[in-house]
Amino acid sequence: MREPHAFYSAVLDLSGATVLVLGAGAVAFQKLQGLPLGLGRVRIVAPQASSEVKAWVAKRPEADLQLRPFEATDLRACRLLFCCTPDAELNAYAARQAKALGAWVCQAAEPSQGDLRVPAVIQVAGLLLTLSTGGASPALAKALRQRLEKSFKGSD
């Protein structure tokens, strides 16, 4: 019998940290959009990149897009890895390597294989609200976030 997850809500301070995003498609773009300003470096490694990812990189001076296959050395100094490729074996390999180095891992396609799940986030007037379903229903968390955002905008 599988043990239940022991989820603990936390807010990560990634000031000055290096974040590696493996993949550069729609899922990677979604993760990139949630990254805060103030990171030391955002490294994106993928053989190809979507136009959205390229445009995001062009606006963020700390971002570095490398159009090539992943190498284990990409994990040097990495504090957080987002596995966002459609290749499950590559994601699992990168996750194992990152965990061995002490980095946190977010597995987009297999949340249970990672260390963290990225919640839906609302930032309004210094308030940070997060919504999570523990990976069970990201669509529900997104819908609730959108509803709450409308509520906050209506109360201005």
Secondary structure, 3 states (H helix, E strand, C coil): CCCCCCCCCCCCCCCCCEEEEECCCHHHHHHHHCCCCCCCEEEEEECCCCHHHHHHHHHCCCEEEEECCCCHHHHCCEEEEEECCCCHHHHHHHHHHHHHCCCEEEECCCHHHCCCCCCEEEEECCEEEEECCCCCCHHHHHHHHHHHHHHHHHCC
